[in-house]
């Protein structure tokens, strides 16, 4: 018993108790009826599971009110079903065509090798001020990116700064602040993208990476309008 306890990395005293229990009862499981009686009926438990499955953002306290129970008891009922309270994952709002395009790209490149010489670039807004409170949901493992378990984010805020950066394996590219006027016609155009990003940040980084790696470095973008502009494609 001691050797088995060491092999399984458990306390020797606990191992002996388990062994004696097996000799007495023929099993290591708890006997039926042991422990406190449940305050919830099987129907109540099924209602709790159905409720969180349909509405993952409902707090445990509100779910408990449906069966006249506490949030702690609701949590205990959901645990065997692998439901846990988690912070929702914020994701940029994507239209169906955006999702289809990303999925097609992932499938086309699923078996591709040689990603070590690909530079991944992106622009993002850095927000200053505003509410950034966490939102909780109830989900199971593997449902982190399920549609109902995500919260869409929109590029709207009274105070924000857009930055651009790129990374590749073992390399960290420059991080720059993009400058462009607001209002009508003040978005990131192909000409501004070339001047600030391609010429100002990407070109020197690309030259240094090619010199050190001794091979060409591929530039991966996400297909924004300024990336697809004719002047941008001609420059690249």
PyMOL commands that set and color helices and strands:
alter all, ss='L'
color gray80, all
select helices_A, chain A and resi 2-8+12-25+42-54+60-66+71-79+96-108+115-117+147-149+190-213+225-228+230-235
alter helices_A, ss='H'
color red, helices_A
select strands_A, chain A and resi 84-87+89-92+118-127+136-139+150-153+160-168+171-177+218-220
alter strands_A, ss='S'
color yellow, strands_A
deselect
rebuild
show_as cartoon
